[in-house]
Amino acid sequence: MNLLLVDSMTWTITVLGWLIVFAALIFLVLIFLTVPKLLHMDLKRSLKKNGKVAEGEEIKASDLEISGEVNAAIAMGLYMYFNEMHDEESNVITIKEVRRRYSPWSSKIYGMNNVNFPR
């Protein structure tokens, strides 16, 4: 493929597309790195406000983490809550045959126009 045959606008759109994708990826990485820090700052502030930690005392990372047992209890509670939302069904499938009476309104022959063409 000859590079001179490609329009310069094609290269502009290609480079601009790559820049937009990489800028979005960098933006997402920055968001994912800063959100946990902001949440920990809020948690530290609330611990100090409630008096669970003294003013001069340093807060350890282990104080901010939730144990595995608590995570398992929360997960089990959510699982049970979302499974209760479904109704209990009998699991019996019944098929009833419906007989319809003949109706001239649904007959296709009455939908045709009788047009006499000259011969």
N, CA, C and O atoms as CSV, one atom per row, in Angstrom:
chain,resi,resn,atom,element,x,y,z
A,1,MET,N,N,0.849,-1.176,0.000
A,1,MET,CA,C,0.000,0.000,0.000
A,1,MET,C,C,0.888,1.230,0.000
A,1,MET,O,O,1.809,1.347,0.809
A,2,ASN,N,N,0.614,2.111,-0.880
A,2,ASN,CA,C,1.407,3.328,-1.000
A,2,ASN,C,C,0.920,4.340,0.031
A,2,ASN,O,O,-0.272,4.642,0.093
A,3,LEU,N,N,1.836,4.862,0.836
A,3,LEU,CA,C,1.469,5.809,1.878
A,3,LEU,C,C,1.037,7.157,1.314
A,3,LEU,O,O,0.349,7.924,1.987
A,4,LEU,N,N,1.435,7.442,0.092
A,4,LEU,CA,C,1.044,8.720,-0.494
A,4,LEU,C,C,-0.414,8.718,-0.925
A,4,LEU,O,O,-1.007,9.783,-1.095
A,5,LEU,N,N,-1.001,7.538,-1.105
A,5,LEU,CA,C,-2.396,7.465,-1.515
A,5,LEU,C,C,-3.354,7.726,-0.353
A,5,LEU,O,O,-4.523,8.039,-0.575
A,6,VAL,N,N,-2.875,7.601,0.872
A,6,VAL,CA,C,-3.719,7.820,2.037
A,6,VAL,C,C,-3.836,9.319,2.281
A,6,VAL,O,O,-2.842,10.045,2.276
A,7,ASP,N,N,-5.050,9.760,2.491
A,7,ASP,CA,C,-5.324,11.180,2.711
A,7,ASP,C,C,-4.737,11.635,4.042
A,7,ASP,O,O,-4.659,10.854,4.990
A,8,SER,N,N,-4.326,12.891,4.110
A,8,SER,CA,C,-3.743,13.406,5.353
A,8,SER,C,C,-4.796,13.483,6.462
A,8,SER,O,O,-4.452,13.407,7.642
A,9,MET,N,N,-6.053,13.629,6.105
A,9,MET,CA,C,-7.116,13.670,7.095
A,9,MET,C,C,-7.257,12.308,7.784
A,9,MET,O,O,-7.642,12.246,8.951
A,10,THR,N,N,-6.954,11.235,7.083
A,10,THR,CA,C,-7.001,9.898,7.664
A,10,THR,C,C,-5.999,9.778,8.797
A,10,THR,O,O,-6.315,9.236,9.856
A,11,TRP,N,N,-4.796,10.281,8.579
A,11,TRP,CA,C,-3.764,10.229,9.624
A,11,TRP,C,C,-4.171,11.098,10.816
A,11,TRP,O,O,-3.928,10.727,11.964
A,12,THR,N,N,-4.777,12.227,10.556
A,12,THR,CA,C,-5.214,13.107,11.641
A,12,THR,C,C,-6.268,12.420,12.508
A,12,THR,O,O,-6.196,12.461,13.736
A,13,ILE,N,N,-7.242,11.791,11.861
A,13,ILE,CA,C,-8.300,11.096,12.595
A,13,ILE,C,C,-7.720,9.914,13.375
A,13,ILE,O,O,-8.126,9.667,14.510
A,14,THR,N,N,-6.787,9.191,12.785
A,14,THR,CA,C,-6.174,8.044,13.454
A,14,THR,C,C,-5.408,8.473,14.697
A,14,THR,O,O,-5.580,7.886,15.765
A,15,VAL,N,N,-4.572,9.481,14.566
A,15,VAL,CA,C,-3.774,9.956,15.696
A,15,VAL,C,C,-4.679,10.545,16.771
A,15,VAL,O,O,-4.452,10.320,17.960
A,16,LEU,N,N,-5.687,11.285,16.373
A,16,LEU,CA,C,-6.617,11.864,17.334
A,16,LEU,C,C,-7.381,10.771,18.084
A,16,LEU,O,O,-7.606,10.888,19.289
A,17,GLY,N,N,-7.772,9.731,17.392
A,17,GLY,CA,C,-8.452,8.608,18.033
A,17,GLY,C,C,-7.565,7.926,19.063
A,17,GLY,O,O,-8.017,7.625,20.167
A,18,TRP,N,N,-6.321,7.683,18.718
A,18,TRP,CA,C,-5.383,7.075,19.671
A,18,TRP,C,C,-5.183,7.969,20.886
A,18,TRP,O,O,-5.145,7.483,22.017
A,19,LEU,N,N,-5.057,9.258,20.664
A,19,LEU,CA,C,-4.860,10.175,21.788
A,19,LEU,C,C,-6.071,10.195,22.716
A,19,LEU,O,O,-5.919,10.248,23.936
A,20,ILE,N,N,-7.256,10.154,22.146
A,20,ILE,CA,C,-8.464,10.149,22.968
A,20,ILE,C,C,-8.537,8.875,23.806
A,20,ILE,O,O,-8.881,8.926,24.987
A,21,VAL,N,N,-8.215,7.739,23.200
A,21,VAL,CA,C,-8.262,6.465,23.929
A,21,VAL,C,C,-7.250,6.456,25.063
A,21,VAL,O,O,-7.585,6.069,26.183
A,22,PHE,N,N,-6.021,6.873,24.796
A,22,PHE,CA,C,-5.005,6.864,25.851
A,22,PHE,C,C,-5.293,7.903,26.927
A,22,PHE,O,O,-5.010,7.665,28.101
A,23,ALA,N,N,-5.845,9.039,26.551
A,23,ALA,CA,C,-6.213,10.034,27.555
A,23,ALA,C,C,-7.317,9.491,28.460
A,23,ALA,O,O,-7.294,9.716,29.670
A,24,ALA,N,N,-8.279,8.780,27.883
A,24,ALA,CA,C,-9.347,8.189,28.691
A,24,ALA,C,C,-8.791,7.118,29.626
A,24,ALA,O,O,-9.217,7.022,30.777
A,25,LEU,N,N,-7.847,6.313,29.145
A,25,LEU,CA,C,-7.245,5.289,29.996
A,25,LEU,C,C,-6.461,5.907,31.147
A,25,LEU,O,O,-6.550,5.429,32.278
A,26,ILE,N,N,-5.704,6.951,30.878
A,26,ILE,CA,C,-4.949,7.629,31.935
A,26,ILE,C,C,-5.908,8.248,32.942
A,26,ILE,O,O,-5.665,8.190,34.147
A,27,PHE,N,N,-6.992,8.839,32.460
A,27,PHE,CA,C,-7.994,9.425,33.348
A,27,PHE,C,C,-8.606,8.365,34.258
A,27,PHE,O,O,-8.782,8.606,35.453
A,28,LEU,N,N,-8.932,7.191,33.706
A,28,LEU,CA,C,-9.501,6.121,34.514
A,28,LEU,C,C,-8.514,5.599,35.548
A,28,LEU,O,O,-8.903,5.293,36.675
A,29,VAL,N,N,-7.242,5.495,35.178
A,29,VAL,CA,C,-6.227,5.042,36.133
A,29,VAL,C,C,-6.115,6.039,37.282
A,29,VAL,O,O,-6.017,5.639,38.442
A,30,LEU,N,N,-6.128,7.319,36.972
A,30,LEU,CA,C,-6.053,8.321,38.027
A,30,LEU,C,C,-7.271,8.259,38.952
A,30,LEU,O,O,-7.139,8.420,40.165
A,31,ILE,N,N,-8.431,8.032,38.391
A,31,ILE,CA,C,-9.639,7.911,39.214
A,31,ILE,C,C,-9.541,6.690,40.121
A,31,ILE,O,O,-9.846,6.777,41.311
A,32,PHE,N,N,-9.113,5.540,39.564
A,32,PHE,CA,C,-9.035,4.323,40.365
A,32,PHE,C,C,-7.961,4.401,41.437
A,32,PHE,O,O,-8.060,3.706,42.448
A,33,LEU,N,N,-6.947,5.221,41.247
A,33,LEU,CA,C,-5.910,5.368,42.260
A,33,LEU,C,C,-6.293,6.367,43.349
A,33,LEU,O,O,-5.860,6.218,44.492
A,34,THR,N,N,-7.092,7.377,43.024
A,34,THR,CA,C,-7.401,8.412,44.013
A,34,THR,C,C,-8.666,8.142,44.823
A,34,THR,O,O,-8.775,8.606,45.958
A,35,VAL,N,N,-9.621,7.404,44.266
A,35,VAL,CA,C,-10.869,7.165,44.995
A,35,VAL,C,C,-10.629,6.407,46.306
A,35,VAL,O,O,-11.188,6.808,47.326
A,36,PRO,N,N,-9.830,5.336,46.334
A,36,PRO,CA,C,-9.592,4.676,47.627
A,36,PRO,C,C,-8.927,5.599,48.653
A,36,PRO,O,O,-9.235,5.521,49.842
A,37,LYS,N,N,-8.032,6.460,48.209
A,37,LYS,CA,C,-7.381,7.394,49.129
A,37,LYS,C,C,-8.401,8.371,49.710
A,37,LYS,O,O,-8.350,8.689,50.898
A,38,LEU,N,N,-9.318,8.842,48.885
A,38,LEU,CA,C,-10.348,9.754,49.373
A,38,LEU,C,C,-11.280,9.053,50.358
A,38,LEU,O,O,-11.692,9.647,51.355
A,39,LEU,N,N,-11.610,7.805,50.086
A,39,LEU,CA,C,-12.473,7.062,51.002
A,39,LEU,C,C,-11.783,6.822,52.340
A,39,LEU,O,O,-12.423,6.900,53.389
A,40,HIS,N,N,-10.482,6.531,52.312
A,40,HIS,CA,C,-9.741,6.317,53.555
A,40,HIS,C,C,-9.622,7.611,54.348
A,40,HIS,O,O,-9.670,7.594,55.578
A,41,MET,N,N,-9.466,8.736,53.649
A,41,MET,CA,C,-9.406,10.023,54.355
A,41,MET,C,C,-10.731,10.298,55.060
A,41,MET,O,O,-10.741,10.776,56.195
A,42,ASP,N,N,-11.844,10.002,54.401
A,42,ASP,CA,C,-13.157,10.210,55.006
A,42,ASP,C,C,-13.356,9.270,56.194
A,42,ASP,O,O,-13.932,9.664,57.209
A,43,LEU,N,N,-12.884,8.033,56.072
A,43,LEU,CA,C,-13.007,7.075,57.164
A,43,LEU,C,C,-12.153,7.499,58.362
A,43,LEU,O,O,-12.577,7.372,59.511
A,44,LYS,N,N,-10.958,8.000,58.084
A,44,LYS,CA,C,-10.090,8.491,59.173
A,44,LYS,C,C,-10.750,9.668,59.887
A,44,LYS,O,O,-10.723,9.756,61.115
A,45,ARG,N,N,-11.335,10.561,59.111
A,45,ARG,CA,C,-11.992,11.734,59.682
A,45,ARG,C,C,-13.175,11.318,60.561
A,45,ARG,O,O,-13.379,11.872,61.641
A,46,SER,N,N,-13.945,10.347,60.093
A,46,SER,CA,C,-15.102,9.910,60.881
A,46,SER,C,C,-14.664,9.159,62.140
A,46,SER,O,O,-15.341,9.249,63.164
A,47,LEU,N,N,-13.542,8.415,62.095
A,47,LEU,CA,C,-13.043,7.737,63.290
A,47,LEU,C,C,-12.583,8.747,64.338
A,47,LEU,O,O,-12.830,8.573,65.532
A,48,LYS,N,N,-11.915,9.799,63.881
A,48,LYS,CA,C,-11.470,10.827,64.821
A,48,LYS,C,C,-12.664,11.593,65.390
A,48,LYS,O,O,-12.659,11.966,66.563
A,49,LYS,N,N,-13.669,11.824,64.580
A,49,LYS,CA,C,-14.845,12.575,65.022
A,49,LYS,C,C,-15.639,11.792,66.058
A,49,LYS,O,O,-16.158,12.376,67.010
A,50,ASN,N,N,-15.740,10.477,65.886
A,50,ASN,CA,C,-16.494,9.644,66.823
A,50,ASN,C,C,-15.714,9.333,68.094
A,50,ASN,O,O,-16.263,8.736,69.020
A,51,GLY,N,N,-14.457,9.723,68.153
A,51,GLY,CA,C,-13.663,9.509,69.348
A,51,GLY,C,C,-13.068,8.124,69.456
A,51,GLY,O,O,-12.607,7.739,70.531
A,52,LYS,N,N,-13.063,7.373,68.391
A,52,LYS,CA,C,-12.484,6.037,68.428
A,52,LYS,C,C,-10.968,6.080,68.337
A,52,LYS,O,O,-10.287,5.120,68.695
A,53,VAL,N,N,-10.446,7.201,67.856
A,53,VAL,CA,C,-9.001,7.376,67.737
A,53,VAL,C,C,-8.665,8.731,68.340
A,53,VAL,O,O,-9.350,9.722,68.088
A,54,ALA,N,N,-7.598,8.763,69.143
A,54,ALA,CA,C,-7.189,10.019,69.771
A,54,ALA,C,C,-6.574,10.948,68.729
A,54,ALA,O,O,-6.177,10.499,67.653
A,55,GLU,N,N,-6.494,12.233,69.040
A,55,GLU,CA,C,-6.005,13.241,68.093
A,55,GLU,C,C,-4.563,12.975,67.646
A,55,GLU,O,O,-4.269,13.037,66.453
A,56,GLY,N,N,-3.682,12.685,68.571
A,56,GLY,CA,C,-2.279,12.496,68.209
A,56,GLY,C,C,-1.959,11.100,67.744
A,56,GLY,O,O,-0.871,10.859,67.220
A,57,GLU,N,N,-2.875,10.175,67.921
A,57,GLU,CA,C,-2.626,8.774,67.587
A,57,GLU,C,C,-2.690,8.563,66.080
A,57,GLU,O,O,-3.537,9.131,65.390
A,58,GLU,N,N,-1.793,7.748,65.594
A,58,GLU,CA,C,-1.737,7.423,64.163
A,58,GLU,C,C,-2.701,6.267,63.875
A,58,GLU,O,O,-2.774,5.310,64.646
A,59,ILE,N,N,-3.424,6.357,62.789
A,59,ILE,CA,C,-4.371,5.316,62.405
A,59,ILE,C,C,-3.638,4.295,61.551
A,59,ILE,O,O,-2.996,4.645,60.560
A,60,LYS,N,N,-3.739,3.045,61.938
A,60,LYS,CA,C,-3.073,1.974,61.204
A,60,LYS,C,C,-3.942,1.545,60.031
A,60,LYS,O,O,-5.156,1.747,60.025
A,61,ALA,N,N,-3.289,0.949,59.039
A,61,ALA,CA,C,-4.032,0.451,57.878
A,61,ALA,C,C,-4.933,-0.707,58.275
A,61,ALA,O,O,-5.982,-0.917,57.667
A,62,SER,N,N,-4.525,-1.464,59.302
A,62,SER,CA,C,-5.351,-2.598,59.720
A,62,SER,C,C,-6.655,-2.136,60.373
A,62,SER,O,O,-7.634,-2.883,60.384
A,63,ASP,N,N,-6.683,-0.909,60.919
A,63,ASP,CA,C,-7.919,-0.380,61.495
A,63,ASP,C,C,-8.954,-0.041,60.422
A,63,ASP,O,O,-10.157,-0.021,60.684
A,64,LEU,N,N,-8.467,0.222,59.219
A,64,LEU,CA,C,-9.367,0.631,58.144
A,64,LEU,C,C,-9.887,-0.548,57.325
A,64,LEU,O,O,-10.840,-0.395,56.561
A,65,GLU,N,N,-9.279,-1.708,57.475
A,65,GLU,CA,C,-9.672,-2.865,56.673
A,65,GLU,C,C,-10.796,-3.630,57.336
A,65,GLU,O,O,-10.923,-3.642,58.561
A,66,ILE,N,N,-11.605,-4.266,56.516
A,66,ILE,CA,C,-12.707,-5.089,57.006
A,66,ILE,C,C,-12.251,-6.542,56.936
A,66,ILE,O,O,-11.650,-6.951,55.943
A,67,SER,N,N,-12.526,-7.319,57.968
A,67,SER,CA,C,-12.055,-8.705,58.012
A,67,SER,C,C,-12.823,-9.568,57.013
A,67,SER,O,O,-13.871,-9.175,56.501
A,68,GLY,N,N,-12.279,-10.738,56.754
A,68,GLY,CA,C,-12.894,-11.664,55.814
A,68,GLY,C,C,-14.238,-12.173,56.281
A,68,GLY,O,O,-15.132,-12.418,55.471
A,69,GLU,N,N,-14.387,-12.336,57.614
A,69,GLU,CA,C,-15.661,-12.811,58.133
A,69,GLU,C,C,-16.767,-11.792,57.892
A,69,GLU,O,O,-17.893,-12.162,57.559
A,70,VAL,N,N,-16.451,-10.517,58.058
A,70,VAL,CA,C,-17.446,-9.470,57.822
A,70,VAL,C,C,-17.799,-9.411,56.339
A,70,VAL,O,O,-18.967,-9.260,55.981
A,71,ASN,N,N,-16.794,-9.530,55.483
A,71,ASN,CA,C,-17.058,-9.545,54.038
A,71,ASN,C,C,-17.939,-10.733,53.658
A,71,ASN,O,O,-18.850,-10.595,52.841
A,72,ALA,N,N,-17.670,-11.905,54.250
A,72,ALA,CA,C,-18.478,-13.096,53.945
A,72,ALA,C,C,-19.914,-12.910,54.424
A,72,ALA,O,O,-20.850,-13.317,53.736
A,73,ALA,N,N,-20.099,-12.301,55.594
A,73,ALA,CA,C,-21.459,-12.082,56.111
A,73,ALA,C,C,-22.223,-11.107,55.220
A,73,ALA,O,O,-23.406,-11.310,54.944
A,74,ILE,N,N,-21.554,-10.060,54.775
A,74,ILE,CA,C,-22.204,-9.092,53.881
A,74,ILE,C,C,-22.579,-9.753,52.562
A,74,ILE,O,O,-23.681,-9.548,52.053
A,75,ALA,N,N,-21.659,-10.553,52.002
A,75,ALA,CA,C,-21.925,-11.231,50.731
A,75,ALA,C,C,-23.083,-12.208,50.866
A,75,ALA,O,O,-23.921,-12.304,49.969
A,76,MET,N,N,-23.140,-12.939,51.983
A,76,MET,CA,C,-24.228,-13.894,52.190
A,76,MET,C,C,-25.565,-13.179,52.357
A,76,MET,O,O,-26.589,-13.642,51.855
A,77,GLY,N,N,-25.552,-12.058,53.060
A,77,GLY,CA,C,-26.777,-11.283,53.214
A,77,GLY,C,C,-27.290,-10.759,51.884
A,77,GLY,O,O,-28.491,-10.811,51.616
A,78,LEU,N,N,-26.387,-10.254,51.047
A,78,LEU,CA,C,-26.800,-9.769,49.721
A,78,LEU,C,C,-27.317,-10.910,48.857
A,78,LEU,O,O,-28.309,-10.751,48.146
A,79,TYR,N,N,-26.653,-12.057,48.914
A,79,TYR,CA,C,-27.081,-13.219,48.131
A,79,TYR,C,C,-28.492,-13.648,48.533
A,79,TYR,O,O,-29.338,-13.908,47.678
A,80,MET,N,N,-28.734,-13.719,49.835
A,80,MET,CA,C,-30.050,-14.136,50.305
A,80,MET,C,C,-31.114,-13.101,49.969
A,80,MET,O,O,-32.244,-13.466,49.644
A,81,TYR,N,N,-30.776,-11.819,50.039
A,81,TYR,CA,C,-31.736,-10.769,49.719
A,81,TYR,C,C,-32.141,-10.825,48.255
A,81,TYR,O,O,-33.327,-10.738,47.937
A,82,PHE,N,N,-31.168,-10.968,47.360
A,82,PHE,CA,C,-31.488,-10.957,45.937
A,82,PHE,C,C,-32.186,-12.239,45.495
A,82,PHE,O,O,-32.920,-12.214,44.507
A,83,ASN,N,N,-31.987,-13.351,46.185
A,83,ASN,CA,C,-32.689,-14.585,45.823
A,83,ASN,C,C,-34.113,-14.603,46.349
A,83,ASN,O,O,-34.941,-15.345,45.822
A,84,GLU,N,N,-34.430,-13.812,47.370
A,84,GLU,CA,C,-35.785,-13.751,47.887
A,84,GLU,C,C,-36.716,-12.968,46.977
A,84,GLU,O,O,-37.934,-13.068,47.122
A,85,MET,N,N,-36.189,-12.206,46.061
A,85,MET,CA,C,-37.011,-11.345,45.225
A,85,MET,C,C,-37.810,-12.139,44.201
A,85,MET,O,O,-38.758,-11.606,43.623
A,86,HIS,N,N,-37.451,-13.409,43.960
A,86,HIS,CA,C,-38.169,-14.211,42.978
A,86,HIS,C,C,-39.342,-14.916,43.645
A,86,HIS,O,O,-39.249,-15.353,44.792
A,87,ASP,N,N,-40.433,-15.018,42.921
A,87,ASP,CA,C,-41.601,-15.717,43.427
A,87,ASP,C,C,-41.380,-17.225,43.331
A,87,ASP,O,O,-40.662,-17.710,42.457
A,88,GLU,N,N,-42.004,-17.940,44.234
A,88,GLU,CA,C,-41.970,-19.397,44.164
A,88,GLU,C,C,-42.959,-19.843,43.094
A,88,GLU,O,O,-44.113,-19.414,43.077
A,89,GLU,N,N,-42.497,-20.697,42.217
A,89,GLU,CA,C,-43.347,-21.180,41.142
A,89,GLU,C,C,-43.518,-22.687,41.282
A,89,GLU,O,O,-42.705,-23.358,41.917
A,90,SER,N,N,-44.574,-23.206,40.687
A,90,SER,CA,C,-44.879,-24.626,40.835
A,90,SER,C,C,-44.017,-25.499,39.932
A,90,SER,O,O,-43.980,-26.714,40.129
A,91,ASN,N,N,-43.336,-24.942,38.969
A,91,ASN,CA,C,-42.499,-25.672,38.007
A,91,ASN,C,C,-43.304,-26.671,37.179
A,91,ASN,O,O,-42.748,-27.665,36.712
A,92,VAL,N,N,-44.590,-26.430,36.990
A,92,VAL,CA,C,-45.438,-27.276,36.158
A,92,VAL,C,C,-45.830,-26.461,34.932
A,92,VAL,O,O,-46.348,-25.350,35.041
A,93,ILE,N,N,-45.572,-27.033,33.780
A,93,ILE,CA,C,-45.905,-26.346,32.535
A,93,ILE,C,C,-47.168,-26.976,31.977
A,93,ILE,O,O,-47.226,-28.190,31.781
A,94,THR,N,N,-48.163,-26.169,31.724
A,94,THR,CA,C,-49.399,-26.669,31.127
A,94,THR,C,C,-49.620,-25.958,29.809
A,94,THR,O,O,-49.414,-24.751,29.683
A,95,ILE,N,N,-50.041,-26.736,28.838
A,95,ILE,CA,C,-50.333,-26.175,27.523
A,95,ILE,C,C,-51.802,-26.443,27.242
A,95,ILE,O,O,-52.226,-27.596,27.172
A,96,LYS,N,N,-52.559,-25.402,27.085
A,96,LYS,CA,C,-53.986,-25.539,26.797
A,96,LYS,C,C,-54.215,-25.249,25.329
A,96,LYS,O,O,-53.736,-24.255,24.784
A,97,GLU,N,N,-54.961,-26.146,24.705
A,97,GLU,CA,C,-55.289,-25.942,23.306
A,97,GLU,C,C,-56.482,-25.000,23.219
A,97,GLU,O,O,-57.522,-25.239,23.831
A,98,VAL,N,N,-56.322,-23.951,22.468
A,98,VAL,CA,C,-57.385,-22.970,22.340
A,98,VAL,C,C,-58.020,-23.155,20.966
A,98,VAL,O,O,-57.351,-23.048,19.939
A,99,ARG,N,N,-59.311,-23.430,20.966
A,99,ARG,CA,C,-60.033,-23.568,19.696
A,99,ARG,C,C,-60.683,-22.230,19.368
A,99,ARG,O,O,-61.408,-21.644,20.173
A,100,ARG,N,N,-60.404,-21.786,18.194
A,100,ARG,CA,C,-60.994,-20.533,17.760
A,100,ARG,C,C,-62.067,-20.819,16.716
A,100,ARG,O,O,-61.888,-21.632,15.809
A,101,ARG,N,N,-63.141,-20.151,16.871
A,101,ARG,CA,C,-64.206,-20.308,15.894
A,101,ARG,C,C,-63.817,-19.603,14.599
A,101,ARG,O,O,-62.981,-18.700,14.582
A,102,TYR,N,N,-64.442,-20.041,13.532
A,102,TYR,CA,C,-64.186,-19.414,12.239
A,102,TYR,C,C,-64.817,-18.035,12.216
A,102,TYR,O,O,-65.972,-17.852,12.600
A,103,SER,N,N,-64.045,-17.082,11.765
A,103,SER,CA,C,-64.552,-15.724,11.650
A,103,SER,C,C,-64.270,-15.235,10.235
A,103,SER,O,O,-63.132,-15.302,9.769
A,104,PRO,N,N,-65.297,-14.746,9.553
A,104,PRO,CA,C,-65.057,-14.279,8.184
A,104,PRO,C,C,-64.158,-13.048,8.142
A,104,PRO,O,O,-63.621,-12.713,7.086
A,105,TRP,N,N,-63.989,-12.379,9.262
A,105,TRP,CA,C,-63.155,-11.185,9.255
A,105,TRP,C,C,-61.682,-11.535,9.055
A,105,TRP,O,O,-60.909,-10.719,8.553
A,106,SER,N,N,-61.302,-12.732,9.444
A,106,SER,CA,C,-59.902,-13.103,9.289
A,106,SER,C,C,-59.639,-13.860,7.995
A,106,SER,O,O,-58.502,-14.252,7.733
A,107,SER,N,N,-60.658,-14.070,7.191
A,107,SER,CA,C,-60.477,-14.791,5.948
A,107,SER,C,C,-59.814,-13.884,4.921
A,107,SER,O,O,-60.188,-12.723,4.758
A,108,LYS,N,N,-58.831,-14.434,4.241
A,108,LYS,CA,C,-58.065,-13.626,3.295
A,108,LYS,C,C,-58.795,-13.445,1.959
A,108,LYS,O,O,-58.488,-12.526,1.201
A,109,ILE,N,N,-59.729,-14.297,1.686
A,109,ILE,CA,C,-60.426,-14.195,0.403
A,109,ILE,C,C,-61.272,-12.933,0.340
A,109,ILE,O,O,-61.480,-12.374,-0.737
A,110,TYR,N,N,-61.765,-12.477,1.508
A,110,TYR,CA,C,-62.590,-11.277,1.502
A,110,TYR,C,C,-61.752,-10.011,1.402
A,110,TYR,O,O,-62.294,-8.926,1.190
A,111,GLY,N,N,-60.484,-10.133,1.547
A,111,GLY,CA,C,-59.620,-8.968,1.428
A,111,GLY,C,C,-59.222,-8.676,-0.004
A,111,GLY,O,O,-58.630,-7.631,-0.275
A,112,MET,N,N,-59.528,-9.564,-0.919
A,112,MET,CA,C,-59.148,-9.366,-2.314
A,112,MET,C,C,-60.223,-8.550,-3.024
A,112,MET,O,O,-61.416,-8.726,-2.776
A,113,ASN,N,N,-59.797,-7.676,-3.892
A,113,ASN,CA,C,-60.740,-6.849,-4.663
A,113,ASN,C,C,-61.052,-7.554,-5.967
A,113,ASN,O,O,-60.161,-8.085,-6.630
A,114,ASN,N,N,-62.308,-7.554,-6.323
A,114,ASN,CA,C,-62.700,-8.128,-7.619
A,114,ASN,C,C,-62.636,-7.017,-8.652
A,114,ASN,O,O,-63.567,-6.226,-8.809
A,115,VAL,N,N,-61.559,-6.984,-9.319
A,115,VAL,CA,C,-61.362,-5.991,-10.342
A,115,VAL,C,C,-61.429,-6.688,-11.708
A,115,VAL,O,O,-60.690,-7.637,-11.966
A,116,ASN,N,N,-62.313,-6.211,-12.563
A,116,ASN,CA,C,-62.429,-6.805,-13.891
A,116,ASN,C,C,-61.550,-6.011,-14.836
A,116,ASN,O,O,-61.749,-4.814,-15.046
A,117,PHE,N,N,-60.595,-6.689,-15.389
A,117,PHE,CA,C,-59.708,-6.051,-16.341
A,117,PHE,C,C,-60.268,-6.229,-17.738
A,117,PHE,O,O,-60.791,-7.294,-18.068
A,118,PRO,N,N,-60.167,-5.209,-18.550
A,118,PRO,CA,C,-60.634,-5.377,-19.935
A,118,PRO,C,C,-59.735,-6.350,-20.691
A,118,PRO,O,O,-58.523,-6.392,-20.481
A,119,ARG,N,N,-60.350,-7.124,-21.566
A,119,ARG,CA,C,-59.564,-8.102,-22.333
A,119,ARG,C,C,-59.300,-7.642,-23.700
A,119,ARG,O,O,-58.652,-8.346,-24.474
